[in-house]
């Protein structure tokens, strides 16, 4: 790779992948590598690296370019100059390559048992679904609107309990929106009602979700208690899935601090990532989304 800045960025991404359960690492020589990442802007350039008899076959090349050549099996989108590759796209790509290599592992020589049907690899692009949970007023509906724009379905109604003291309307079934992560990847974002009497909807919506975002309002009377409530409510799900926590309304109340939340998590033996966020800021919410998906895809 001719651009040293790009090489440094990609090395940093692979450095993170080195900590996965199925680790990746960058090696100093092509002879030591299982795959080769190359910059190739056309099929002709890619063909220059491809060899069936020596070097790297087509399924062992990762093409790093703005447009995907037709012959490229693996492609990492090269962003415009000055921008960095998407960590989420990078993570999805490596996961797909890992699955393909595992399925392509040659059988041992000699007598072989009858072939067994191969399991289909998990298609992350078709099954990206997350759930946002949190108490009334924590910012779930606003967060989904911020993430998904006008691609949102919301079930708002006038509250019939003490919620009406704080809000003119509240979610009574679910919020739903779609977010395009890139040209190939759609994320389905669901929001569960915050009123306790609708908790059963959260149990329905969480089915087949990859993970959850828990929004906690710092303006709540006992926000750490609220966090513990949702961690307890989804304890079974979180035994095998990931979560990320967003603390909202920090402009209304600066406390508790993130350190206090972290200590509360440590007391439970949990270590979920936690961030201060503004549900009206797209960048804040994308940090939650990419952190959650990155952890989920990397670690299963």
C-alpha positions as CSV (number, residue, x, y, z in Angstrom):
1,X,0.0,0.0,0.0
2,X,1.6,3.2,-1.2
3,X,-0.2,5.6,1.3
4,X,1.4,5.2,4.7
5,X,-1.5,7.0,6.5
6,X,-4.0,4.5,5.1
7,X,-1.7,1.6,6.0
8,X,-1.6,2.9,9.6
9,X,-5.4,3.1,9.8
10,X,-5.8,-0.4,8.4
11,X,-3.1,-1.7,10.8
12,X,-5.0,-0.2,13.7
13,X,-8.2,-1.9,12.6
14,X,-6.5,-5.3,12.3
15,X,-4.8,-4.6,15.7
16,X,-8.3,-4.5,17.3
17,X,-9.3,-7.7,15.4
18,X,-6.2,-9.4,16.9
19,X,-8.2,-9.5,20.2
20,X,-11.2,-11.4,18.8
21,X,-12.0,-14.9,19.7
22,X,-10.8,-15.8,16.2
23,X,-7.9,-13.4,16.0
24,X,-6.5,-11.7,12.9
25,X,-3.1,-10.2,12.6
26,X,-0.9,-8.4,10.0
27,X,2.2,-10.3,9.0
28,X,5.4,-8.8,7.6
29,X,5.7,-11.0,4.5
30,X,3.1,-12.3,1.9
31,X,4.6,-15.8,2.2
32,X,3.3,-15.9,5.8
33,X,-0.2,-14.6,4.9
34,X,-3.5,-16.4,4.3
35,X,-5.0,-13.4,2.6
36,X,-3.7,-10.4,0.8
37,X,-5.3,-6.9,1.0
38,X,-4.5,-4.9,-2.2
39,X,-5.5,-1.5,-3.6
40,X,-7.0,-2.3,-7.0
41,X,-9.4,0.1,-8.8
42,X,-10.2,-2.2,-11.8
43,X,-10.6,-5.8,-12.7
44,X,-7.3,-5.6,-14.6
45,X,-5.4,-4.3,-11.5
46,X,-6.9,-7.0,-9.4
47,X,-6.0,-9.7,-12.0
48,X,-2.4,-8.7,-11.6
49,X,-2.4,-10.1,-8.1
50,X,-4.5,-13.1,-8.9
51,X,-2.9,-16.5,-9.6
52,X,-4.4,-20.0,-9.6
53,X,-1.0,-21.7,-9.6
54,X,1.1,-19.5,-7.4
55,X,0.5,-16.5,-5.2
56,X,-3.1,-15.8,-4.1
57,X,-6.2,-17.2,-5.6
58,X,-9.2,-15.0,-6.0
59,X,-10.9,-16.0,-2.8
60,X,-7.7,-15.0,-0.9
61,X,-7.6,-11.4,-2.1
62,X,-9.3,-8.5,-0.4
63,X,-9.8,-5.6,-2.8
64,X,-9.5,-2.2,-1.2
65,X,-11.1,0.3,-3.6
66,X,-13.9,2.9,-3.9
67,X,-15.8,0.8,-6.4
68,X,-16.0,-3.0,-6.3
69,X,-14.5,-4.8,-9.3
70,X,-16.8,-7.5,-10.6
71,X,-14.2,-10.2,-10.0
72,X,-13.6,-9.2,-6.4
73,X,-15.0,-11.8,-4.0
74,X,-13.9,-9.7,-1.0
75,X,-14.1,-5.9,-1.0
76,X,-13.4,-3.2,1.6
77,X,-14.7,0.2,0.5
78,X,-11.9,2.7,0.3
79,X,-13.3,6.1,1.6
80,X,-12.5,9.5,0.0
81,X,-9.1,11.0,0.9
82,X,-8.8,12.1,4.5
83,X,-11.6,9.8,5.7
84,X,-11.2,6.4,7.5
85,X,-12.7,3.1,6.5
86,X,-15.9,2.1,8.4
87,X,-14.9,-0.1,11.4
88,X,-18.3,-1.7,11.0
89,X,-17.9,-2.6,7.3
90,X,-14.4,-3.9,8.2
91,X,-15.8,-6.1,11.0
92,X,-18.6,-7.5,8.9
93,X,-16.1,-8.3,6.1
94,X,-13.7,-10.2,8.3
95,X,-16.5,-12.1,9.9
96,X,-17.8,-13.2,6.5
97,X,-14.3,-14.2,5.4
98,X,-13.8,-16.3,8.6
99,X,-17.0,-18.1,7.9
100,X,-16.1,-18.8,4.3
101,X,-12.7,-20.1,5.2
102,X,-14.1,-22.3,7.9
103,X,-16.5,-23.9,5.4
104,X,-13.8,-24.3,2.8
105,X,-11.4,-26.2,5.1
106,X,-10.3,-29.3,3.2
107,X,-11.2,-32.7,4.5
108,X,-8.4,-35.0,5.7
109,X,-7.0,-37.5,3.1
110,X,-7.7,-41.2,3.2
111,X,-11.0,-42.8,4.1
112,X,-13.6,-40.2,4.6
113,X,-17.1,-40.4,6.1
114,X,-20.1,-39.5,4.0
115,X,-20.3,-35.7,3.5
116,X,-22.5,-33.8,6.0
117,X,-24.5,-30.9,4.8
118,X,-22.8,-27.6,5.5
119,X,-24.5,-25.0,7.7
120,X,-25.2,-21.8,5.9
121,X,-23.1,-18.9,7.1
122,X,-24.9,-16.3,9.1
123,X,-25.9,-13.4,6.8
124,X,-25.3,-10.3,8.8
125,X,-26.6,-8.1,6.0
126,X,-30.0,-9.7,6.2
127,X,-30.4,-10.1,9.9
128,X,-29.2,-6.9,11.5
129,X,-31.7,-6.0,14.2
130,X,-31.2,-4.1,17.4
131,X,-33.6,-3.1,20.2
132,X,-33.5,0.1,22.2
133,X,-34.9,0.0,25.7
134,X,-35.2,2.5,28.5
135,X,-37.7,4.2,30.8
136,X,-40.2,6.8,29.8
137,X,-38.5,10.0,28.7
138,X,-35.0,8.4,28.2
139,X,-35.1,9.4,24.6
140,X,-35.9,6.2,22.7
141,X,-38.3,7.7,20.2
142,X,-36.1,10.7,19.6
143,X,-33.1,8.4,19.1
144,X,-34.8,6.3,16.5
145,X,-36.0,9.4,14.6
146,X,-32.5,10.8,14.7
147,X,-31.0,7.6,13.4
148,X,-33.6,6.7,10.8
149,X,-35.0,10.0,9.7
150,X,-38.4,9.7,8.0
151,X,-38.2,5.9,7.8
152,X,-39.9,5.5,11.2
153,X,-43.1,4.0,12.4
154,X,-44.2,5.2,15.8
155,X,-47.1,4.2,18.0
156,X,-47.6,7.2,20.2
157,X,-50.6,7.8,22.4
158,X,-51.6,10.1,25.3
159,X,-50.5,8.5,28.6
160,X,-53.1,7.4,31.0
161,X,-51.0,7.2,34.1
162,X,-48.5,9.5,35.9
163,X,-46.5,9.6,32.7
164,X,-48.8,12.4,31.6
165,X,-47.1,14.7,34.2
166,X,-43.9,14.5,32.1
167,X,-45.0,13.9,28.5
168,X,-48.0,14.6,26.2
169,X,-47.5,11.3,24.4
170,X,-45.6,8.1,24.9
171,X,-44.9,4.9,23.0
172,X,-47.5,2.2,23.6
173,X,-46.4,-0.6,21.3
174,X,-43.1,0.1,19.6
175,X,-41.0,2.4,17.4
176,X,-39.4,1.1,14.3
177,X,-37.1,2.5,11.7
178,X,-34.5,1.4,9.2
179,X,-30.9,2.7,8.9
180,X,-28.7,2.3,5.9
181,X,-25.2,1.5,7.3
182,X,-23.8,1.3,3.8
183,X,-25.0,0.5,0.3
184,X,-25.5,-3.2,1.2
185,X,-26.4,-3.2,4.8
186,X,-29.7,-2.2,6.4
187,X,-30.2,-2.1,10.2
188,X,-33.6,-2.6,11.7
189,X,-34.0,-0.5,14.8
190,X,-36.8,-1.2,17.3
191,X,-37.8,0.8,20.3
192,X,-39.7,-0.8,23.3
193,X,-42.3,1.1,25.3
194,X,-40.9,2.6,28.5
195,X,-44.0,2.1,30.7
196,X,-43.7,-0.9,32.9
197,X,-47.2,-2.2,31.9
198,X,-45.9,-2.7,28.4
199,X,-42.8,-4.7,29.3
200,X,-44.2,-7.7,27.5
201,X,-43.6,-5.8,24.2
202,X,-39.9,-5.8,25.0
203,X,-39.9,-9.5,25.4
204,X,-41.5,-9.8,21.9
205,X,-39.3,-7.3,20.2
206,X,-36.1,-8.6,21.5
207,X,-36.5,-11.9,19.6
208,X,-33.7,-12.4,17.1
209,X,-32.1,-9.1,18.0
210,X,-28.3,-9.0,17.8
211,X,-28.1,-6.8,20.9
212,X,-29.7,-4.0,22.9
213,X,-29.0,-0.3,23.5
214,X,-30.1,0.8,27.0
215,X,-30.9,4.5,27.3
216,X,-30.9,5.9,30.8
217,X,-31.9,9.5,31.6
218,X,-29.6,11.3,33.9
219,X,-32.6,13.4,34.9
220,X,-34.4,10.4,36.4
221,X,-34.9,10.4,40.2
222,X,-32.7,7.2,40.4
223,X,-31.0,6.6,37.1
224,X,-28.7,3.8,38.3
225,X,-31.8,2.0,39.6
226,X,-33.3,2.4,36.2
227,X,-30.2,0.9,34.6
228,X,-30.3,-2.1,37.0
229,X,-34.0,-2.6,36.2
230,X,-33.3,-3.1,32.4
231,X,-30.2,-5.2,33.0
232,X,-32.3,-7.5,35.3
233,X,-35.2,-7.5,32.9
234,X,-32.9,-8.7,30.0
235,X,-30.5,-10.8,32.1
236,X,-31.3,-14.0,30.2
237,X,-30.8,-12.3,26.8
238,X,-27.6,-10.6,27.9
239,X,-26.1,-14.0,28.9
240,X,-25.5,-14.6,25.2
241,X,-25.7,-11.2,23.6
242,X,-24.2,-7.7,23.9
243,X,-25.4,-4.4,25.2
244,X,-24.3,-0.8,25.1
245,X,-25.5,2.0,27.4
246,X,-26.3,5.6,26.5
247,X,-26.8,8.2,29.3
248,X,-29.1,11.0,28.1
249,X,-30.2,14.4,29.4
250,X,-26.8,15.2,30.7
251,X,-27.6,18.9,30.1
252,X,-30.4,18.6,32.6
253,X,-28.4,16.8,35.2
254,X,-24.7,16.2,35.1
255,X,-24.8,13.5,37.7
256,X,-24.5,10.6,38.1
257,X,-21.1,10.6,36.4
258,X,-20.0,7.9,34.0
259,X,-17.6,6.7,36.7
260,X,-20.6,6.1,39.0
261,X,-22.4,4.1,36.3
262,X,-19.2,2.1,35.7
263,X,-18.9,1.3,39.4
264,X,-22.5,0.1,39.4
265,X,-21.9,-2.1,36.5
266,X,-18.7,-3.5,38.1
267,X,-20.7,-4.3,41.2
268,X,-22.9,-6.5,39.0
269,X,-19.9,-8.1,37.3
270,X,-20.8,-6.4,34.0
271,X,-18.6,-4.4,31.7
272,X,-20.9,-3.0,29.0
273,X,-19.6,0.1,27.2
274,X,-21.3,3.3,28.4
275,X,-21.4,6.7,26.8
276,X,-22.9,10.1,27.4
277,X,-25.2,10.8,24.5
278,X,-27.6,13.4,23.1
279,X,-30.5,11.6,21.5
280,X,-30.8,14.5,19.0
281,X,-27.2,14.0,17.8
282,X,-26.8,11.5,15.0
283,X,-23.1,11.1,15.7
284,X,-23.7,10.2,19.4
285,X,-26.2,7.5,18.4
286,X,-24.0,6.1,15.7
287,X,-21.3,5.6,18.3
288,X,-23.7,3.4,20.2
289,X,-24.7,1.5,17.1
290,X,-21.2,0.8,15.8
291,X,-19.9,-0.1,19.3
292,X,-22.8,-2.6,19.7
293,X,-22.5,-4.1,16.3
294,X,-18.8,-4.2,16.3
295,X,-18.7,-6.2,19.6
296,X,-21.5,-8.5,18.5
297,X,-20.0,-9.3,15.1
298,X,-16.5,-9.7,16.4
299,X,-17.4,-11.9,19.4
300,X,-20.6,-13.6,18.2
